[in-house]
Amino acid sequence: MPALLDTLTDTARANPRHRTHHTLHPSLEAPVQRLAIAMEPETYVRPHRHPQTWELLIPLRGRFLFTAFDEHGTVRSRHLLGGADGLAAFEFEAGTWHTVTSLEPGSIIFEVKEGPYVPVPTCDLAAWSAPEGTAQAAHFVAEQHAEAVRLTQAAKRPA
């Protein structure tokens, strides 16, 4: 398994989108979709939703920030995943507007959701979010990283 994770990381680093995945399910029609996703900190996952399925995220390497939004783009919640200060797993319900941001080089997250695979249609991409490859998308990623720093610092403060 470590060799596979290393290969995924190398592939993500070489990919213009700074991410790649490896599926463990036998087909796109499988009733349970399982995949390891290598994500570098530069990657932008446009906020979106999956009305038909819940998702379970398990960080395998590195750290991530999960952010949930309402339908207008207001942040509902943020959760650090992985590392010493983050959750070991996180599940959220179908229809949740969300994004995941990689916080460290070499980060890999395992995703499980109900199948069959359904590509995210335009109506399930957040209309208030920036398209991939834009300056606004890069700014969004930078803001997510800054928010992760704030969350990490807040978690280290004595109660």
DSSP file (Angstrom, degrees, kcal/mol; ACC not computed):
  #  RESIDUE AA STRUCTURE BP1 BP2  ACC     N-H-->O    O-->H-N    N-H-->O    O-->H-N    TCO  KAPPA ALPHA  PHI   PSI    X-CA   Y-CA   Z-CA
    1    1 A M     >        0   0    0      0, 0.0     4,-2.3     0, 0.0     5,-0.2   0.000 360.0 360.0 360.0 -42.0    0.0    0.0    0.0
    2    2 A P  H  >  +     0   0    0      0, 0.0     4,-2.5     0, 0.0     5,-0.2   0.890 360.0  53.0 -56.8 -37.2    2.8    2.6    0.7
    3    3 A A  H  > S+     0   0    0      2,-0.2     4,-2.3     1,-0.2     5,-0.2   0.909 108.7  49.3 -64.4 -40.9    4.1    2.2   -2.8
    4    4 A L  H  > S+     0   0    0      2,-0.2     4,-2.5     1,-0.2    -1,-0.2   0.920 111.6  48.9 -62.3 -44.0    0.6    2.8   -4.3
    5    5 A L  H  X S+     0   0    0     -4,-2.3     4,-2.3     1,-0.2    -2,-0.2   0.891 110.8  50.6 -64.6 -39.3    0.2    6.0   -2.1
    6    6 A D  H  X S+     0   0    0     -4,-2.5     4,-2.4    -5,-0.2    -1,-0.2   0.906 110.8  49.2 -63.4 -41.5    3.7    7.2   -3.2
    7    7 A T  H  X S+     0   0    0     -4,-2.3     4,-2.4     2,-0.2    -2,-0.2   0.909 110.1  50.9 -64.3 -42.6    2.7    6.6   -6.9
    8    8 A L  H  X S+     0   0    0     -4,-2.5     4,-2.6     2,-0.2    -2,-0.2   0.920 110.5  49.6 -60.6 -43.7   -0.5    8.5   -6.4
    9    9 A T  H  X S+     0   0    0     -4,-2.3     4,-2.4     2,-0.2    -2,-0.2   0.929 111.1  48.6 -61.3 -46.1    1.4   11.4   -4.8
   10   10 A D  H  X S+     0   0    0     -4,-2.4     4,-1.4     1,-0.2    -1,-0.2   0.898 112.7  48.7 -61.3 -40.7    3.9   11.6   -7.6
   11   11 A T  H  X S+     0   0    0     -4,-2.4     4,-1.0     2,-0.2    -2,-0.2   0.908 110.7  50.2 -66.8 -42.0    1.1   11.5  -10.2
   12   12 A A  H >< S+     0   0    0     -4,-2.6     3,-0.6     1,-0.2     6,-0.3   0.906 108.3  53.1 -62.8 -41.4   -0.9   14.3   -8.4
   13   13 A R  H 3< S+     0   0    0     -4,-2.4    -1,-0.2     1,-0.2    -2,-0.2   0.838 112.2  44.9 -62.8 -33.0    2.2   16.5   -8.3
   14   14 A A  H 3< S+     0   0    0     -4,-1.4    -1,-0.2    -5,-0.2    -2,-0.2   0.620  94.7  95.9 -85.7 -13.7    2.7   16.1  -12.0
   15   15 A N  S X< S-     0   0    0     -4,-1.0     3,-1.9    -3,-0.6     5,-0.0  -0.602  76.1-134.4 -81.8 134.3   -1.0   16.7  -12.8
   16   16 A P  T 3  S+     0   0    0      0, 0.0    -1,-0.1     0, 0.0    -4,-0.0   0.795 110.1  51.4 -57.1 -27.9   -2.0   20.2  -13.8
   17   17 A R  T 3  S-     0   0    0      2,-0.2    27,-0.3    26,-0.1    23,-0.1   0.529 109.3-128.4 -85.4  -6.2   -5.0   19.9  -11.4
   18   18 A H  S <  S+     0   0    0     -3,-1.9    22,-2.9    -6,-0.3    25,-0.3   0.793  76.0  79.6  63.7  31.3   -2.6   18.8   -8.6
   19   19 A R  E     +A   39   0A   0     20,-0.2     2,-0.3    -7,-0.2    -2,-0.2  -0.987  45.7 170.8-158.5 160.2   -4.7   15.7   -7.8
   20   20 A T  E     -A   38   0A   0     18,-1.9    18,-2.2    -2,-0.3     2,-0.3  -0.949  16.5-143.6-158.3 170.2   -5.4   12.2   -9.0
   21   21 A H  E     -A   37   0A   0     -2,-0.3     2,-0.4    16,-0.2    16,-0.2  -0.956   8.1-149.7-142.7 162.2   -7.3    9.2   -7.7
   22   22 A H  E     -A   36   0A   0     14,-2.4    14,-2.4    -2,-0.3     2,-0.2  -0.978  22.5-144.4-131.7 117.9   -7.2    5.4   -7.6
   23   23 A T  E     -A   35   0A   0     -2,-0.4    12,-0.2    12,-0.2    10,-0.0  -0.584  16.9-174.4 -85.8 144.6  -10.5    3.5   -7.5
   24   24 A L        +     0   0    0     10,-3.3    11,-0.2    -2,-0.2    -1,-0.1   0.501  59.8  94.3-109.1 -11.1  -11.0    0.4   -5.5
   25   25 A H  S    S-     0   0    0      9,-0.9     8,-0.1     1,-0.1    -2,-0.1  -0.536  79.4-126.0 -81.6 151.8  -14.6   -0.4   -6.7
   26   26 A P  S    S-     0   0    0      0, 0.0     2,-0.3     0, 0.0    -1,-0.1   0.755  81.7  -2.0 -72.8 -24.3  -14.9   -2.7   -9.7
   27   27 A S  S >  S-     0   0    0      1,-0.0     3,-1.4     0, 0.0    90,-0.1  -0.977  71.0-103.3-158.3 165.8  -17.0   -0.4  -11.9
   28   28 A L  T 3  S+     0   0    0     -2,-0.3    89,-3.5     1,-0.3    -1,-0.0   0.692 120.1  58.3 -67.4 -17.7  -18.7    3.0  -12.0
   29   29 A E  T 3  S+     0   0    0     87,-0.2    -1,-0.3    86,-0.1    86,-0.1   0.501  76.8 126.0 -88.7  -5.4  -22.0    1.1  -11.5
   30   30 A A    <   -     0   0    0     -3,-1.4    87,-0.1     1,-0.1    -5,-0.1  -0.206  67.4-127.8 -55.8 143.2  -20.8   -0.5   -8.2
   31   31 A P  S    S+     0   0    0      0, 0.0    84,-3.1     0, 0.0     2,-0.4   0.703  98.2  42.6 -69.7 -18.6  -23.2    0.2   -5.3
   32   32 A V  E    S- B   0 114A   0     82,-0.3     2,-0.5     2,-0.0    82,-0.2  -0.988  75.9-153.7-129.6 123.7  -20.4    1.5   -3.2
   33   33 A Q  E     + B   0 113A   0     80,-3.4    80,-2.0    -2,-0.4     2,-0.4  -0.840  16.7 179.0 -97.2 128.2  -17.7    3.8   -4.6
   34   34 A R  E     + B   0 112A   0     -2,-0.5   -10,-3.3    78,-0.2    -9,-0.9  -0.993   9.0 157.1-134.4 124.5  -14.3    3.7   -2.9
   35   35 A L  E     -AB  23 111A   0     76,-2.3    76,-3.2    -2,-0.4     2,-0.5  -1.000  36.8-135.1-151.4 148.0  -11.3    5.7   -3.9
   36   36 A A  E     -AB  22 110A   0    -14,-2.4   -14,-2.4    -2,-0.3     2,-0.5  -0.885  26.0-161.3 -98.1 129.4   -8.1    7.1   -2.7
   37   37 A I  E     -AB  21 109A   0     72,-3.3    72,-2.5    -2,-0.5     2,-0.5  -0.954   6.9-155.1-119.3 116.7   -7.5   10.7   -3.8
   38   38 A A  E     -AB  20 108A   0    -18,-2.2   -18,-1.9    -2,-0.5     2,-0.4  -0.797  21.1-179.8 -88.0 127.6   -4.1   12.3   -3.8
   39   39 A M  E     -AB  19 107A   0     68,-2.6    68,-0.6    -2,-0.5   -20,-0.2  -0.993  17.4-151.8-134.7 126.7   -4.4   16.1   -3.5
   40   40 A E    >   -     0   0    0    -22,-2.9     3,-2.0    -2,-0.4    62,-0.4  -0.603  36.3-104.9 -90.1 159.0   -1.7   18.7   -3.3
   41   41 A P  T 3  S+     0   0    0      0, 0.0   104,-0.1     0, 0.0    -1,-0.1   0.715 116.6  60.6 -59.1 -21.4   -2.2   22.0   -1.5
   42   42 A E  T 3  S+     0   0    0    -24,-0.1    99,-0.1    59,-0.1   -23,-0.1   0.649  80.4 109.6 -79.7 -14.4   -2.6   23.9   -4.8
   43   43 A T    <   -     0   0    0     -3,-2.0     2,-0.5   -25,-0.3    59,-0.3  -0.304  57.2-148.3 -70.3 146.7   -5.6   21.9   -6.0
   44   44 A Y        -     0   0    0    -27,-0.3     2,-0.8    57,-0.1    57,-0.1  -0.963   8.1-167.7-115.6 118.8   -9.1   23.5   -6.0
   45   45 A V        -     0   0    0     -2,-0.5    55,-0.1    55,-0.3     3,-0.1  -0.909  28.1-131.7-103.5 105.4  -12.1   21.4   -5.4
   46   46 A R        -     0   0    0     -2,-0.8    52,-0.1     1,-0.1    54,-0.0  -0.304  31.0 -97.8 -59.3 132.8  -15.0   23.6   -6.5
   47   47 A P        +     0   0    0      0, 0.0    79,-2.6     0, 0.0     2,-0.3  -0.263  65.1 146.9 -53.2 135.1  -17.8   23.6   -3.8
   48   48 A H  B     -EF  98 125B   0     50,-2.1    50,-2.8    77,-0.3     2,-0.3  -0.883  35.2-131.4-156.2 179.2  -20.5   21.2   -4.9
   49   49 A R        -     0   0    0     75,-1.7    48,-0.1    -2,-0.3     3,-0.1  -0.958   7.5-145.0-142.0 161.7  -23.0   18.7   -3.6
   50   50 A H    >   -     0   0    0     -2,-0.3    45,-1.8    46,-0.3     3,-1.3  -0.867  14.9-173.9-125.0  93.7  -24.2   15.2   -4.2
   51   51 A P  T 3  S+     0   0    0      0, 0.0    -1,-0.1     0, 0.0    43,-0.1   0.755  82.1  51.1 -61.8 -22.6  -28.0   15.1   -3.7
   52   52 A Q  T 3  S+     0   0    0      1,-0.1     2,-0.3    -3,-0.1    42,-0.1   0.523 110.9  36.1 -95.5  -6.2  -28.1   11.4   -4.0
   53   53 A T    <   -     0   0    0     -3,-1.3    42,-0.5    40,-0.1    -3,-0.2  -0.998  61.0-131.5-153.0 148.1  -25.4   10.2   -1.6
   54   54 A W        -     0   0    0     -2,-0.3    60,-0.6    40,-0.2     2,-0.3  -0.338  31.6-140.7 -75.6 170.5  -23.7   10.7    1.8
   55   55 A E  E     -DC  92 113A   0     37,-2.0    37,-2.3    58,-0.2     2,-0.4  -0.995  10.2-157.8-138.1 146.8  -19.9   10.7    1.8
   56   56 A L  E     -DC  91 112A   0     56,-2.5    56,-2.2    -2,-0.3     2,-0.4  -0.995  12.4-164.6-121.3 127.2  -17.3    9.3    4.2
   57   57 A L  E     +DC  90 111A   0     33,-3.1    33,-2.2    -2,-0.4    54,-0.2  -0.950   8.8 179.5-116.7 131.0  -13.8   10.9    4.2
   58   58 A I  E     - C   0 110A   0     52,-2.6    52,-3.1    -2,-0.4     2,-0.3  -0.956  24.1-136.6-131.1 111.8  -10.8    9.2    5.9
   59   59 A P  E     + C   0 109A   0      0, 0.0    50,-0.3     0, 0.0     3,-0.1  -0.530  22.3 178.1 -69.7 127.4   -7.4   10.9    5.7
   60   60 A L  E    S+     0   0A   0     48,-2.8     2,-0.3     1,-0.4    49,-0.2   0.781  71.2   5.5 -95.3 -35.6   -4.7    8.4    4.9
   61   61 A R  E    S- C   0 108A   0     47,-1.9    47,-2.0   -56,-0.0    -1,-0.4  -0.991 113.3  -1.7-146.5 143.8   -1.8   10.8    4.7
   62   62 A G  S    S-     0   0    0     -2,-0.3    21,-0.5    45,-0.2     2,-0.3  -0.269  84.0 -63.8  79.9-162.0   -1.5   14.5    5.5
   63   63 A R  E     -G   82   0B   0     19,-0.2    40,-2.8    41,-0.1    41,-0.7  -0.931  40.3-172.5-133.9 152.9   -4.1   17.0    6.6
   64   64 A F  E     -GH  81 102B   0     17,-2.5    17,-2.7    -2,-0.3     2,-0.5  -0.941  19.3-137.1-140.2 158.6   -7.3   18.4    5.0
   65   65 A L  E     -GH  80 101B   0     36,-2.3    36,-2.4    -2,-0.3     2,-0.5  -0.989  16.7-161.0-118.2 121.1   -9.9   21.1    5.7
   66   66 A F  E     -GH  79 100B   0     13,-2.9    13,-2.4    -2,-0.5     2,-0.4  -0.880  10.9-172.0 -97.1 130.0  -13.5   20.1    5.1
   67   67 A T  E     -GH  78  99B   0     32,-2.3    32,-1.8    -2,-0.5     2,-0.4  -0.991   7.0-163.0-127.1 128.8  -15.9   23.1    4.7
   68   68 A A  E     -GH  77  98B   0      9,-2.7     8,-2.9    -2,-0.4     9,-1.4  -0.867  11.9-170.8-107.8 144.8  -19.7   22.9    4.5
   69   69 A F  E     -GH  75  97B   0     28,-2.3    28,-0.7    -2,-0.4     6,-0.2  -0.840  22.2-119.2-127.4 161.5  -21.8   25.8    3.1
   70   70 A D    >   -     0   0    0      4,-2.2     3,-1.7    -2,-0.3     6,-0.1  -0.391  51.8 -86.3 -87.1-178.4  -25.4   26.7    2.9
   71   71 A E  T 3  S+     0   0    0      1,-0.3    57,-0.2    -2,-0.1    56,-0.2   0.638 129.1  52.8 -67.7 -12.4  -27.0   27.2   -0.5
   72   72 A H  T 3  S-     0   0    0      2,-0.1    -1,-0.3    55,-0.1    54,-0.0   0.447 121.9-100.8-100.3  -2.3  -25.8   30.9   -0.6
   73   73 A G  S <  S+     0   0    0     -3,-1.7     2,-0.4     1,-0.3    -2,-0.1   0.503  72.7 144.0  96.2   5.2  -22.2   30.2    0.2
   74   74 A T        -     0   0    0      1,-0.1    -4,-2.2     2,-0.0    -1,-0.3  -0.640  58.1-110.5 -77.0 132.5  -22.2   31.0    3.9
   75   75 A V  E     +G   69   0B   0     -2,-0.4    -6,-0.3    -6,-0.2     3,-0.1  -0.457  36.1 178.0 -66.4 126.9  -19.9   28.7    5.8
   76   76 A R  E     -     0   0B   0     -8,-2.9     2,-0.3     1,-0.4    -7,-0.2   0.775  65.1 -13.9 -95.2 -37.5  -21.9   26.3    8.1
   77   77 A S  E     -G   68   0B   0     -9,-1.4    -9,-2.7     2,-0.0    -1,-0.4  -0.989  50.8-155.1-163.4 156.3  -19.0   24.3    9.5
   78   78 A R  E     -G   67   0B   0     -2,-0.3     2,-0.4   -11,-0.2   -11,-0.2  -0.994  12.8-174.7-135.3 143.0  -15.3   23.5    9.1
   79   79 A H  E     -G   66   0B   0    -13,-2.4   -13,-2.9    -2,-0.4     2,-0.4  -0.992  20.3-137.3-140.9 130.3  -13.4   20.5   10.2
   80   80 A L  E     -G   65   0B   0     -2,-0.4     7,-2.8   -15,-0.2     2,-0.4  -0.698  23.8-160.8 -80.6 137.5   -9.7   19.6   10.2
   81   81 A L  E     +Gi  64  87B   0    -17,-2.7   -17,-2.5    -2,-0.4     7,-0.2  -0.975  47.4   1.8-122.2 134.5   -9.1   16.0    9.0
   82   82 A G  E  > S+G   63   0B   0      5,-2.7     4,-0.7    -2,-0.4     3,-0.3  -0.064  84.9  70.5  85.1 174.1   -5.9   14.1    9.7
   83   83 A G  T >4 S-     0   0    0    -21,-0.5     3,-0.6     1,-0.2    -1,-0.2  -0.077 104.0 -56.5  68.0-174.9   -2.7   14.9   11.5
   84   84 A A  T 34 S+     0   0    0      1,-0.2    -1,-0.2     0, 0.0    -2,-0.1   0.755 138.1  41.5 -71.8 -24.7   -2.5   15.3   15.3
   85   85 A D  T 34 S+     0   0    0     -3,-0.3    -1,-0.2    -4,-0.1     2,-0.2   0.380 103.2  79.8-106.5   3.8   -5.2   17.9   15.5
   86   86 A G  S << S-     0   0    0     -4,-0.7    -5,-0.3    -3,-0.6     2,-0.1  -0.632  83.3 -88.6-113.7 168.7   -7.8   16.6   13.0
   87   87 A L  B     -i   81   0B   0     -7,-2.8    -5,-2.7    -2,-0.2     3,-0.1  -0.383  23.2-140.6 -69.8 148.7  -10.5   14.0   12.8
   88   88 A A  S    S+     0   0    0      1,-0.3     2,-0.3    -7,-0.2    -1,-0.1   0.685  86.1   2.6 -82.9 -20.0   -9.6   10.5   11.8
   89   89 A A        -     0   0    0    -31,-0.2     2,-0.3    -7,-0.1    -1,-0.3  -0.972  63.1-166.1-160.8 153.9  -12.8   10.2    9.7
   90   90 A F  E     -D   57   0A   0    -33,-2.2   -33,-3.1    -2,-0.3     2,-0.4  -0.961   1.9-169.7-150.1 128.8  -15.8   12.4    8.8
   91   91 A E  E     -D   56   0A   0     -2,-0.3     2,-0.3   -35,-0.2   -35,-0.2  -0.943   7.3-175.4-118.5 141.2  -19.1   11.6    7.3
   92   92 A F  E     -D   55   0A   0    -37,-2.3   -37,-2.0    -2,-0.4     3,-0.1  -0.954  25.9-102.0-136.2 157.9  -21.7   14.1    6.0
   93   93 A E    >   -     0   0    0     -2,-0.3     3,-1.4   -39,-0.2   -43,-0.2  -0.263  43.5 -84.4 -81.6 161.1  -25.2   13.8    4.6
   94   94 A A  T 3  S+     0   0    0      1,-0.2   -40,-0.2   -42,-0.1    -1,-0.1  -0.247 111.4  29.9 -57.0 145.0  -26.4   13.8    1.1
   95   95 A G  T 3  S+     0   0    0    -45,-1.8     2,-0.4   -42,-0.5    -1,-0.2   0.437  79.9 144.7  85.4   0.0  -27.0   17.3   -0.4
   96   96 A T    <   -     0   0    0     -3,-1.4     2,-0.4   -46,-0.3   -46,-0.3  -0.602  49.4-133.4 -76.0 123.1  -24.3   19.0    1.7
   97   97 A W  E     + H   0  69B   0    -28,-0.7   -28,-2.3    -2,-0.4     2,-0.3  -0.639  49.7 149.2 -70.8 128.5  -22.6   21.9   -0.2
   98   98 A H  E     -EH  48  68B   0    -50,-2.8   -50,-2.1    -2,-0.4     2,-0.3  -0.970  37.2-161.8-157.0 166.4  -18.9   21.2    0.5
   99   99 A T  E     - H   0  67B   0    -32,-1.8   -32,-2.3    -2,-0.3     2,-0.4  -0.961  13.7-145.0-146.7 160.9  -15.3   21.4   -0.5
  100  100 A V  E     - H   0  66B   0     -2,-0.3     2,-0.5   -34,-0.2   -55,-0.3  -0.999  13.2-162.8-129.1 132.2  -12.1   19.7    0.7
  101  101 A T  E     - H   0  65B   0    -36,-2.4   -36,-2.3    -2,-0.4     2,-0.3  -0.962  16.4-133.1-118.8 128.8   -8.8   21.4    0.8
  102  102 A S  E     - H   0  64B   0     -2,-0.5   -38,-0.2   -62,-0.4   -62,-0.1  -0.634  18.5-173.3 -76.6 133.8   -5.4   19.7    1.0
  103  103 A L        +     0   0    0    -40,-2.8   -39,-0.2    -2,-0.3    -1,-0.1   0.564  63.3  38.0-106.3 -11.8   -3.2   21.4    3.6
  104  104 A E  S >  S-     0   0    0    -41,-0.7     3,-1.3   -65,-0.2    -1,-0.1  -0.986  87.3 -98.7-140.1 147.4    0.1   19.5    3.1
  105  105 A P  T 3  S+     0   0    0      0, 0.0   -65,-0.1     0, 0.0    -2,-0.1  -0.368 108.9  26.5 -58.9 143.5    2.1   18.1    0.2
  106  106 A G  T 3  S+     0   0    0      1,-0.2     2,-0.2   -97,-0.1   -66,-0.1   0.611  84.1 158.1  80.0  12.3    1.6   14.4   -0.2
  107  107 A S  E <   -B   39   0A   0     -3,-1.3   -68,-2.6   -68,-0.6     2,-0.4  -0.479  17.2-175.2 -74.8 139.8   -1.9   14.4    1.3
  108  108 A I  E     -BC  38  61A   0    -47,-2.0   -48,-2.8   -70,-0.2   -47,-1.9  -0.999   4.4-168.0-136.9 131.5   -4.2   11.5    0.4
  109  109 A I  E     -BC  37  59A   0    -72,-2.5   -72,-3.3    -2,-0.4     2,-0.5  -0.937  15.7-138.3-121.0 143.6   -7.8   11.0    1.5
  110  110 A F  E     -BC  36  58A   0    -52,-3.1   -52,-2.6    -2,-0.4     2,-0.4  -0.880  21.7-163.3-101.0 128.5  -10.0    7.9    1.1
  111  111 A E  E     -BC  35  57A   0    -76,-3.2   -76,-2.3    -2,-0.5     2,-0.4  -0.930   9.9-176.8-118.1 135.3  -13.6    8.6    0.0
  112  112 A V  E     +BC  34  56A   0    -56,-2.2   -56,-2.5    -2,-0.4     2,-0.3  -0.998  16.5 149.3-128.8 133.0  -16.5    6.3    0.3
  113  113 A K  E     -BC  33  55A   0    -80,-2.0   -80,-3.4    -2,-0.4   -58,-0.2  -0.978  48.7 -80.2-154.8 164.9  -20.0    7.0   -1.1
  114  114 A E  E     -B   32   0A   0    -60,-0.6   -82,-0.3    -2,-0.3   -62,-0.1  -0.385  62.9-105.8 -67.2 143.2  -23.0    5.3   -2.5
  115  115 A G  S    S+     0   0    0    -84,-3.1     2,-0.2     2,-0.1   -86,-0.1  -0.437  79.4  78.9-100.4-178.7  -22.9    4.3   -6.2
  116  116 A P  S    S-     0   0    0      0, 0.0   -87,-0.2     0, 0.0     2,-0.1   0.601  81.3-107.9 -72.2 167.2  -23.4    4.2   -9.0
  117  117 A Y        -     0   0    0    -89,-3.5    -2,-0.1    -2,-0.2   -89,-0.0  -0.392  36.2-171.6 -61.9 133.2  -21.0    7.0   -9.9
  118  118 A V        -     0   0    0     -2,-0.1   -66,-0.1     3,-0.0    -1,-0.0  -0.969  22.2-128.4-128.4 114.6  -22.9   10.2  -11.0
  119  119 A P        -     0   0    0      0, 0.0     0, 0.0     0, 0.0     0, 0.0  -0.294  36.4-100.4 -57.8 146.8  -20.8   13.0  -12.5
  120  120 A V        -     0   0    0      2,-0.0   -70,-0.1     4,-0.0     2,-0.1  -0.590  41.6-144.3 -72.8 113.3  -21.5   16.3  -10.7
  121  121 A P    >   -     0   0    0      0, 0.0     3,-2.2     0, 0.0     4,-0.3  -0.351  26.0-103.1 -74.8 162.1  -23.8   18.2  -13.1
  122  122 A T  G >  S+     0   0    0      1,-0.3     3,-1.6     2,-0.2    -2,-0.0   0.837 120.6  61.8 -53.1 -37.2  -23.6   22.0  -13.4
  123  123 A C  G 3  S+     0   0    0      1,-0.3    -1,-0.3     3,-0.0     4,-0.2   0.680 102.5  52.0 -67.2 -15.8  -26.6   22.5  -11.2
  124  124 A D  G <  S+     0   0    0     -3,-2.2   -75,-1.7     2,-0.1     2,-0.5   0.320  88.3  91.7-104.1   6.3  -24.7   20.8   -8.3
  125  125 A L  B <  S-F   48   0B   0     -3,-1.6   -77,-0.3    -4,-0.3     2,-0.2  -0.872  96.7-102.1 -91.3 133.5  -21.7   23.0   -8.6
  126  126 A A    >   -     0   0    0    -79,-2.6     3,-1.9    -2,-0.5    -2,-0.1  -0.383  25.0-149.8 -61.9 120.3  -22.2   26.0   -6.3
  127  127 A A  T 3  S+     0   0    0      1,-0.3    -1,-0.2    -2,-0.2   -55,-0.1   0.778  96.8  56.3 -61.7 -27.1  -23.2   28.9   -8.5
  128  128 A W  T 3  S+     0   0    0    -57,-0.2    -1,-0.3     2,-0.1     2,-0.2   0.483  93.8  90.8 -83.5  -3.4  -21.5   31.3   -6.1
  129  129 A S  S <  S-     0   0    0     -3,-1.9     8,-0.1   -82,-0.2   -83,-0.1  -0.592  82.2-104.8 -96.8 157.3  -18.2   29.6   -6.4
  130  130 A A        -     0   0    0     -2,-0.2     3,-0.1     6,-0.1    -1,-0.1  -0.479  36.0-108.8 -76.6 144.8  -15.4   30.3   -8.9
  131  131 A P    >   -     0   0    0      0, 0.0     3,-1.1     0, 0.0     6,-0.4  -0.381  46.6 -89.1 -65.8 152.5  -14.8   28.1  -11.9
  132  132 A E  T 3  S+     0   0    0      1,-0.2     3,-0.1     5,-0.1     4,-0.0  -0.315 110.6  30.3 -60.7 144.2  -11.6   25.9  -11.7
  133  133 A G  T 3  S+     0   0    0      1,-0.3    -1,-0.2    -3,-0.1     2,-0.2   0.519  92.7 119.8  86.1   6.4   -8.5   27.5  -13.2
  134  134 A T  S <> S-     0   0    0     -3,-1.1     4,-1.8     1,-0.1    -1,-0.3  -0.615  75.5-116.9-101.7 163.0   -9.4   31.1  -12.3
  135  135 A A  H  > S+     0   0    0      1,-0.2     4,-2.2    -2,-0.2     5,-0.2   0.859 117.6  57.2 -62.6 -35.0   -7.7   33.7  -10.1
  136  136 A Q  H  > S+     0   0    0      2,-0.2     4,-2.3     1,-0.2    -1,-0.2   0.873 104.2  51.7 -64.7 -36.6  -10.8   33.6   -7.8
  137  137 A A  H  > S+     0   0    0     -6,-0.4     4,-2.2     2,-0.2    -1,-0.2   0.922 109.8  48.7 -65.6 -43.5  -10.4   29.9   -7.4
  138  138 A A  H  X S+     0   0    0     -4,-1.8     4,-2.1     1,-0.2    -2,-0.2   0.886 111.1  50.9 -63.0 -38.2   -6.7   30.3   -6.4
  139  139 A H  H  X S+     0   0    0     -4,-2.2     4,-2.3     2,-0.2    -1,-0.2   0.899 107.7  53.1 -65.1 -40.6   -7.8   33.0   -3.9
  140  140 A F  H  X S+     0   0    0     -4,-2.3     4,-2.3     2,-0.2    -2,-0.2   0.918 108.5  49.7 -59.4 -45.2  -10.4   30.7   -2.5
  141  141 A V  H  X S+     0   0    0     -4,-2.2     4,-2.2     1,-0.2    -1,-0.2   0.917 110.0  50.8 -61.6 -43.2   -7.8   28.0   -1.9
  142  142 A A  H  X S+     0   0    0     -4,-2.1     4,-2.2     1,-0.2    -1,-0.2   0.895 109.9  50.2 -61.7 -40.0   -5.5   30.6   -0.1
  143  143 A E  H  X S+     0   0    0     -4,-2.3     4,-2.3     2,-0.2    -1,-0.2   0.888 108.5  52.5 -64.8 -38.7   -8.4   31.6    2.1
  144  144 A Q  H  X S+     0   0    0     -4,-2.3     4,-2.1     2,-0.2    -2,-0.2   0.904 109.1  49.6 -62.9 -41.4   -9.1   28.0    3.0
  145  145 A H  H  X S+     0   0    0     -4,-2.2     4,-1.9     2,-0.2    -2,-0.2   0.915 110.6  50.0 -63.9 -42.5   -5.4   27.6    4.0
  146  146 A A  H  X S+     0   0    0     -4,-2.2     4,-2.0     1,-0.2    -2,-0.2   0.889 110.0  50.6 -63.6 -39.1   -5.6   30.7    6.1
  147  147 A E  H  X S+     0   0    0     -4,-2.3     4,-2.6     1,-0.2    -1,-0.2   0.877 106.8  54.3 -66.8 -36.7   -8.7   29.4    7.8
  148  148 A A  H  X S+     0   0    0     -4,-2.1     4,-2.5     2,-0.2    -1,-0.2   0.894 107.0  51.6 -63.5 -39.1   -7.0   26.1    8.6
  149  149 A V  H  X S+     0   0    0     -4,-1.9     4,-2.6     2,-0.2    -2,-0.2   0.930 110.4  48.9 -61.9 -44.8   -4.2   28.0   10.3
  150  150 A R  H  X S+     0   0    0     -4,-2.0     4,-2.6     1,-0.2    -2,-0.2   0.920 111.9  48.4 -61.0 -44.1   -6.7   29.8   12.4
  151  151 A L  H  X S+     0   0    0     -4,-2.6     4,-2.1     2,-0.2    -1,-0.2   0.908 111.9  49.5 -62.6 -41.7   -8.5   26.6   13.3
  152  152 A T  H  X S+     0   0    0     -4,-2.5     4,-1.1     2,-0.2    -2,-0.2   0.922 112.6  46.8 -63.8 -44.8   -5.3   24.9   14.2
  153  153 A Q  H  X S+     0   0    0     -4,-2.6     4,-0.9     1,-0.2     3,-0.5   0.908 111.4  51.6 -64.3 -41.7   -4.1   27.8   16.4
  154  154 A A  H >< S+     0   0    0     -4,-2.6     3,-0.6     1,-0.2    -1,-0.2   0.878 106.7  54.1 -62.8 -37.5   -7.6   28.0   18.1
  155  155 A A  H 3< S+     0   0    0     -4,-2.1    -1,-0.2     1,-0.2    -2,-0.2   0.770 106.8  52.4 -68.1 -25.4   -7.4   24.3   18.9
  156  156 A K  H 3< S+     0   0    0     -4,-1.1    -1,-0.2    -3,-0.5    -2,-0.2   0.628  87.2 100.3 -87.2 -14.4   -4.0   24.8   20.6
  157  157 A R  S << S-     0   0    0     -4,-0.9     2,-0.0    -3,-0.6    -3,-0.0  -0.473  84.9-105.0 -71.1 141.4   -5.2   27.6   22.9
  158  158 A P              0   0    0      0, 0.0    -1,-0.1     0, 0.0    -2,-0.1  -0.375 360.0 360.0 -63.8 144.9   -6.0   26.5   26.5
  159  159 A A              0   0    0     -4,-0.1    -2,-0.1    -3,-0.1    -3,-0.0   0.471 360.0 360.0 -74.6 360.0   -9.7   26.4   27.2
